[in-house]
Amino acid sequence: MPHISVPDELPGIVGLLAFKPETAATISAFTQQLLRGPSSLTPGEREIIAAVVSRRNECQFCARSHTAAAEHVTGDRDLVDAVIRDPAAAPVSEKLRALLAVAAKVQGSGLDVTDDDIAAVRAAGASDEDLHDTVLVAAAFCMYNRYVDGLAANTPTDPAIYELIGRDLADNGYRQPARSASAGAGEA
């Protein structure tokens, strides 16, 4: 049960955004820019980073939503599942593997990122923009995960809900106002 009064039909962050609409527009616009705006990383790579960080934070709502979004955006469920299971062994580029390692460090503490981590990212071909966007996605999802779990947001157990959320995020991004769980909706 959520720690604050949110609509039962609005899962996860959507219910929290509905609780305080004056912050919802800013959070939604930021998330749209972060995950769908111009970047040297593809939307699929950014969704994968969001999903991996959310899994590491054990935020079920965000992990399941962004895993589903990554599967829909990339069109490759097997690849996304392999990355979620073991980012270090997944069949992704060396650059993405190195960026996922940095994202994992940021998830623990930004202070855990070392010069050796940066050297590995650079050796794998990552640009300043790749590194910037990876760290920002990882940091933002730590905040989103804590927002959702810190207020005990509604977290559906039905996998079909996450399939709908993932499809909606892939098709429409993050600009929409909060809608019902059955329609997905602008989740962060």
WOVEN-V264148 format. One record per backbone hydrogen bond with DSSP energy under -1.0 kcal/mol. CO is the residue of the C=O (numbers start at 1). NH is the residue of the N-H. Records with the same first field share a line. If there is no record, write none. Layout:
CO: NH  NH
This chain:
7: 10
9: 181
11: 14
12: 16
13: 17
14: 18
15: 19
16: 20
20: 23  24
21: 25
23: 27
24: 28
25: 29
26: 30
27: 31
28: 32
29: 33
30: 34
31: 35
32: 36
33: 37
42: 46
43: 47
44: 48
45: 49
46: 50
47: 51
48: 52
49: 53
50: 54
51: 55
52: 56
53: 57
54: 59
55: 58
58: 60
59: 63
60: 64
61: 65
62: 66
63: 67
64: 68
65: 69
66: 70
67: 71
68: 72
69: 73
70: 74
71: 75
76: 80
77: 81
78: 82
79: 83
80: 84
81: 85
82: 86
86: 89  90
90: 92
93: 97
94: 98
95: 99
96: 100
97: 101
98: 102
99: 103
100: 104
101: 105
102: 106
103: 107
104: 108
105: 109
109: 112
110: 113
114: 118
115: 119
116: 120
117: 121
118: 122
119: 123
120: 124
121: 126
122: 125
127: 131
128: 132
129: 133
130: 134
131: 135
132: 136
133: 137
134: 138
135: 139
136: 140
137: 141
138: 142
139: 143
140: 144
141: 145
142: 146
143: 147
144: 148
145: 149
146: 150
147: 151
148: 153
149: 152
151: 3
154: 12
158: 161
159: 163
160: 164
161: 165
162: 166
163: 167
164: 168
165: 169
166: 170
167: 171
168: 172
169: 173
180: 183
181: 184
